[in-house]
Structures are given as C-alpha cells and as structure tokens.
Amino acid sequence: MRRLKRLTASVCGVGAASAALMLTLPGCSSGGRHFDGWEEALEIDVRANDSKLFIYRLASPHGGRPLVEVYRSTRAQDRTPRHEPMDTRALEGLRKDAGTAVSATGYCREGFLMLDYRLSHVESWLRGECREGATEADRKRFADKTQLVIPEPES
C-alpha cells in the first residue's frame, strides 16, 4: 500500500503554500528577527562569581498549535499528526535572535556562549553565558532584575 503525504497548515486559516513559505523564509520577517511575531523574554542572572547567565525564550503566537502538521497515511485510524522537526536554520535563527536581544539590552557586550537550547514549534529557548564577567557597573544596573525588556528592532 502506498503511503501519501499530505501537508495541512493550521496557521490561522493560511493555506499550505503560505505556511510552507513562512517556514522556509524565516529571515525575511520584519525588523530582522527570525521568529517575528513570537513573544520574547530575556531572563537574567548575575552570579556572585561574576558570571552573567541568561535564558532567551520564545513562545508561539499560535496558541500552542503547531505551524505544520504532516499526515502520513490515508487510513482514518492512522491520521495522527506528526510534527516535522526543527532544523539547523531554526537553531541559527534562535542563536542570532538571542544575540540581538542580549546585545540590544546591553547585558552581553562581547557575545555569549550557548550552554543549552530547546527548539519546538510551540516554545523555544536558549540558555547562555556572556563571554565577559560582570563589572561593578553591571552589578548596579542588573542587581535587582530577573528579566530585561527587549527593545523593538529598528526597521
């Protein structure tokens, strides 16, 4: 029996071709962000040993629904959605967006090391550590903060 692949988009009524285009061209979003429209958060932690840690989080604006579902069988009982995995371009986009966020807030001046990450169609995050240690000015500026507001990118 031949298995058929059918692409079904569940992106607020957008057709399959439009959803595929949105997934294949993430760098074309406005403002230079790869995950334009996703909710961003930047959690920070300045440690006593002068290390500056952070978690950059993204949440999908689609209410937890996957962007693309692939059905691999035509039989009704086998029509369970299987989600396509995120690729290396999505990881690179997450890394660049995290770099933009920590740079724009002034938290990491010399870049960062990626410690851990998670990619998902619903929520993604990247945990990192700034390359430079915390200065006295950093301690004063970020002392009582656990989250930073990420400024809107310039168009």
VEXMI-167570 format. One record per residue (C-alpha): residue number from 1; x, y, z. Coordinates in Angstrom, 1 decimal. Layout:
N
+-----+--------+--------+--------+
: num :      u :      v :      w :
+-----+--------+--------+--------+
: NUM :      X :      Y :      Z :
...
+-----+--------+--------+--------+
***
This chain:
155
+-----+--------+--------+--------+
: num :      u :      v :      w :
+-----+--------+--------+--------+
:   1 :    0.0 :    0.0 :    0.0 :
:   2 :    1.4 :    3.4 :   -1.0 :
:   3 :    1.7 :    6.0 :    1.8 :
:   4 :    0.7 :    9.5 :    0.8 :
:   5 :    2.0 :   12.7 :    2.4 :
:   6 :   -0.4 :   15.5 :    2.8 :
:   7 :    0.6 :   18.8 :    4.1 :
:   8 :   -2.0 :   20.6 :    6.2 :
:   9 :   -1.4 :   24.0 :    7.6 :
:  10 :   -3.1 :   25.2 :   10.8 :
:  11 :   -1.9 :   28.8 :   10.8 :
:  12 :   -5.0 :   31.0 :   11.3 :
:  13 :   -6.6 :   30.0 :    8.0 :
:  14 :   -3.5 :   30.4 :    6.0 :
:  15 :   -3.1 :   28.0 :    3.1 :
:  16 :   -0.4 :   25.3 :    3.0 :
:  17 :    1.7 :   27.1 :    0.4 :
:  18 :    1.8 :   30.2 :    2.5 :
:  19 :    2.6 :   28.3 :    5.7 :
:  20 :    5.4 :   26.5 :    3.9 :
:  21 :    6.8 :   29.8 :    2.6 :
:  22 :    6.7 :   31.2 :    6.2 :
:  23 :    8.7 :   28.2 :    7.4 :
:  24 :   11.3 :   28.3 :    4.6 :
:  25 :   11.9 :   32.0 :    4.7 :
:  26 :   12.3 :   32.9 :    8.4 :
:  27 :   15.0 :   35.5 :    7.7 :
:  28 :   12.5 :   37.7 :    5.6 :
:  29 :   10.5 :   38.8 :    8.6 :
:  30 :   10.2 :   42.5 :    9.5 :
:  31 :   12.7 :   44.0 :   11.8 :
:  32 :   15.4 :   41.4 :   11.1 :
:  33 :   14.0 :   38.9 :   13.6 :
:  34 :   13.9 :   35.2 :   12.5 :
:  35 :   10.9 :   34.5 :   14.7 :
:  36 :    8.9 :   37.7 :   14.0 :
:  37 :    5.7 :   37.8 :   15.9 :
:  38 :    6.7 :   35.3 :   18.7 :
:  39 :    6.6 :   36.5 :   22.3 :
:  40 :   10.1 :   37.1 :   23.6 :
:  41 :   11.5 :   37.1 :   27.1 :
:  42 :   15.0 :   37.6 :   28.5 :
:  43 :   15.7 :   36.2 :   32.0 :
:  44 :   19.0 :   37.2 :   33.6 :
:  45 :   21.1 :   36.0 :   36.5 :
:  46 :   24.3 :   37.8 :   37.6 :
:  47 :   26.1 :   35.4 :   39.9 :
:  48 :   28.5 :   36.1 :   42.8 :
:  49 :   31.4 :   34.7 :   40.8 :
:  50 :   30.8 :   37.5 :   38.2 :
:  51 :   29.3 :   35.1 :   35.6 :
:  52 :   26.3 :   36.5 :   33.7 :
:  53 :   23.8 :   33.8 :   32.7 :
:  54 :   20.6 :   34.3 :   30.7 :
:  55 :   17.7 :   32.4 :   29.2 :
:  56 :   16.2 :   33.8 :   26.0 :
:  57 :   12.6 :   32.4 :   25.5 :
:  58 :   10.3 :   32.5 :   22.5 :
:  59 :    6.6 :   31.5 :   22.7 :
:  60 :    4.5 :   30.9 :   19.6 :
:  61 :    1.7 :   33.3 :   18.9 :
:  62 :   -0.5 :   30.5 :   17.6 :
:  63 :   -1.7 :   29.4 :   21.0 :
:  64 :    0.3 :   26.2 :   21.2 :
:  65 :   -0.8 :   24.9 :   17.8 :
:  66 :    1.9 :   23.6 :   15.5 :
:  67 :    2.6 :   25.5 :   12.4 :
:  68 :    2.7 :   22.5 :   10.1 :
:  69 :    1.2 :   19.0 :   10.6 :
:  70 :    2.1 :   16.1 :    8.3 :
:  71 :   -0.4 :   13.2 :    7.9 :
:  72 :    1.5 :   10.1 :    6.6 :
:  73 :   -1.4 :    7.7 :    6.0 :
:  74 :   -4.8 :    7.8 :    4.3 :
:  75 :   -6.4 :    5.4 :    6.7 :
:  76 :   -8.6 :    7.2 :    9.2 :
:  77 :   -7.2 :    5.5 :   12.3 :
:  78 :   -3.6 :    6.4 :   11.3 :
:  79 :   -4.3 :   10.1 :   10.9 :
:  80 :   -2.4 :   11.3 :   13.9 :
:  81 :   -0.4 :   14.4 :   13.3 :
:  82 :    3.3 :   14.0 :   13.1 :
:  83 :    5.3 :   17.3 :   13.5 :
:  84 :    8.3 :   17.9 :   11.4 :
:  85 :   11.5 :   18.6 :   13.4 :
:  86 :   13.0 :   22.0 :   13.6 :
:  87 :   16.2 :   22.3 :   11.5 :
:  88 :   19.6 :   23.9 :   11.9 :
:  89 :   18.4 :   27.1 :   10.3 :
:  90 :   15.9 :   27.4 :   13.1 :
:  91 :   18.7 :   27.0 :   15.7 :
:  92 :   20.8 :   29.5 :   13.9 :
:  93 :   17.8 :   31.9 :   13.9 :
:  94 :   17.3 :   31.4 :   17.6 :
:  95 :   21.0 :   32.0 :   18.3 :
:  96 :   21.0 :   35.2 :   16.2 :
:  97 :   17.8 :   36.5 :   17.9 :
:  98 :   19.3 :   35.7 :   21.3 :
:  99 :   22.4 :   37.6 :   20.3 :
: 100 :   20.4 :   40.6 :   19.2 :
: 101 :   18.4 :   40.6 :   22.4 :
: 102 :   21.4 :   40.4 :   24.8 :
: 103 :   23.3 :   43.0 :   22.7 :
: 104 :   20.4 :   45.4 :   22.5 :
: 105 :   19.8 :   45.3 :   26.2 :
: 106 :   23.5 :   45.8 :   27.0 :
: 107 :   23.6 :   42.6 :   29.0 :
: 108 :   26.4 :   40.9 :   26.9 :
: 109 :   28.9 :   43.3 :   25.4 :
: 110 :   31.3 :   40.7 :   23.9 :
: 111 :   28.9 :   37.9 :   22.8 :
: 112 :   27.9 :   34.8 :   24.6 :
: 113 :   28.5 :   31.0 :   24.8 :
: 114 :   25.4 :   28.8 :   24.2 :
: 115 :   25.0 :   26.3 :   27.1 :
: 116 :   21.8 :   24.6 :   26.2 :
: 117 :   18.7 :   25.1 :   23.9 :
: 118 :   15.3 :   23.7 :   23.0 :
: 119 :   13.6 :   24.1 :   19.7 :
: 120 :    9.9 :   23.5 :   19.3 :
: 121 :    7.0 :   24.8 :   17.1 :
: 122 :    5.3 :   25.9 :   20.3 :
: 123 :    8.1 :   27.2 :   22.6 :
: 124 :   11.9 :   27.6 :   22.1 :
: 125 :   14.6 :   28.8 :   24.4 :
: 126 :   18.4 :   29.3 :   24.5 :
: 127 :   20.4 :   29.3 :   27.8 :
: 128 :   23.7 :   31.1 :   27.6 :
: 129 :   26.5 :   32.8 :   29.4 :
: 130 :   28.1 :   36.2 :   28.5 :
: 131 :   31.7 :   36.0 :   27.4 :
: 132 :   32.7 :   38.8 :   29.8 :
: 133 :   32.3 :   38.8 :   33.5 :
: 134 :   30.1 :   41.2 :   35.4 :
: 135 :   31.6 :   44.6 :   36.2 :
: 136 :   30.7 :   46.8 :   39.1 :
: 137 :   28.5 :   48.8 :   36.7 :
: 138 :   26.7 :   45.6 :   35.6 :
: 139 :   26.1 :   44.7 :   39.2 :
: 140 :   24.5 :   48.1 :   39.9 :
: 141 :   22.5 :   48.1 :   36.6 :
: 142 :   21.2 :   44.5 :   36.8 :
: 143 :   21.3 :   43.9 :   40.6 :
: 144 :   17.5 :   43.7 :   41.3 :
: 145 :   16.4 :   42.5 :   37.9 :
: 146 :   15.5 :   39.0 :   36.8 :
: 147 :   14.1 :   40.0 :   33.4 :
: 148 :   15.0 :   42.6 :   30.9 :
: 149 :   12.8 :   44.4 :   28.4 :
: 150 :   13.9 :   43.7 :   24.8 :
: 151 :   13.8 :   46.8 :   22.7 :
: 152 :   11.9 :   46.7 :   19.4 :
: 153 :   14.4 :   46.3 :   16.5 :
: 154 :   14.9 :   49.3 :   14.2 :
: 155 :   13.4 :   48.8 :   10.8 :
+-----+--------+--------+--------+
***
